Amino acid sequence: MAIHRQTDKLSSVIAPMLTPCLADGSLDLDGARAMVDYLAETGRVRSIFARSGMGRMFTFTVAETKSLGRAVREAAGDRVGFLLGCGGEWLERDTGGHPDPNVYLNQAIELTRFAEDLGADAAVHVIPEAIVPDRLTAGEVVLRYYEAVHDATGIPIVMYQPRSTNPEYRITPEMFRGLIEMPRIRAFKDSVLDEIVFAAFLEAVRSNNADFRLICGDESKFVPSLLAGAAGVIGQGCSAYPEILAAAETQIINGNQEPALTAQSDIGLALTAMDGLDGSIATKQYLIRKGLKIQPYDRNGANGYSKEIIDRVERSLDAIRAPYLN
């Protein structure tokens, strides 16, 4: 199977899409379309990643993933790239349960083929911690999972390693070198960002001469990651203040390190504005203040923070964003 999309959509500012919900936690597809419009119209977002970590990816059924994918694909058009989270169902994650490994893998393949048919630019697959090792090491589980999805589908694949990934499942440099030899594995979002390991990943990409993208998953380290060779960022700021992240990247591209570091400092201040808050919920409420037509609910039914708290967030973010909005 040939890769049908280029990897230019797997770089720069990639927004991990929040999931608009109704009061009962069900999907608000009209809200999803409105969010795509909002992000596309910023002019600073290269691609949108639906069913992301910020969007509570582990709460999704296969049917919900398809419904959200269709809505986002339709709304995105040719304005922004479209990535879809295609892992299987792991609805019992928060209670310590695990799915049947074969069912989980088959769902992942089904959703990846769905994303390909939908015209997505890539399918995102989180490290498969859902699969409990049985006569295999966790590392072997990871390798076999990506190999199975790769061989069964024809769309670019993004590997996604969250900050919370169990160390037993984390991708090592040795594993990474094997994974990037698979032609449809085209990018890796790393939120762990161990500097030594990340440097080894970068060296493996250089040595392989691959058209491969390493994506920073921790925006507090975006500029250092760009200087080291990363291609883009996926983080909560990609929705709340994408212009700051885009400015940091532009300054690095233009060789202006000092203003890039200033932008990185402002990214840190913006993150501090949400210290102690659930970023997914607070960002939704902030974006509603900016005119986004969604409801202030989360997948678990939470309806957000008090007016006083969001007033404080809004004042802080507006002040930090102001110099970048021209």
Buried (B, 14 or more C-beta within 10 A) or exposed (E): EEBEBEBBBBBBBBBBBBBBBBEEBEBBBBBBBBBBBBBBEBEBBBBBBBBBBBBBBBBBEBEBBBBBBBBBBBBBEEBBBBBBBBBBBBEEBEEEEEBEBEEBBBBBBBBBBBBBEBEBBBBBBBBBBBBEBEEEEBBEBBBBBBBBBBEBBEBBBBBBBBEEBEEEBBBEBEBBBBBBEBBBBBBBBBBBBEEEBBEBBBEBBEEEEBBBBBBBBBBBBBBBBBEBBBBBBBBBBBBBBBBBBBBBBBBBEEEEEEBBBBBBBBBBEBBEBBEEBBBBBBBBBBBBEEEBBBBBBBBEEBEBBEEEBBEBBBEBBBEBBEEBEE
